[in-house]
Amino acid sequence: MINKFPKKQRFVLGQQLENILLDILKGIIQANQEMDKLETLKQVSIDLDKFRILFRLAKDMRFMNINQYQFGAEKINEVGKILGGWIKSSRT
């Protein structure tokens, strides 16, 4: 979908979205290997919030249609729920 962003924004907003997604993925992999996962999971949660905001910004700038945004937002929320459960279980 990022490839369909306007050329100027593809390398600004699009690149930031990709980088944050990679940070989230790396954080999940790292947390999966650690004994004390809580700090890493908190950072992943912050990165997910950053991604949500930039994703919404892309929608507001009309780089995607409402159906694409709705599908993506549902998936982001799903990841957020899983991450929240993982954080909660790591605290106990």
LINFEN-V101182 format. One record per helix or strand. SS is the DSSP state (~ for helix, > for strand). FROM is the first residue (numbers start at 1). LEN is the number of residues. If there is no record, write none. Layout:
ss->SS from->FROM len->LEN
ss->SS from->FROM len->LEN
This chain:
ss->~ from->2 len->3
ss->~ from->7 len->4
ss->~ from->13 len->21
ss->~ from->38 len->23
ss->~ from->66 len->26
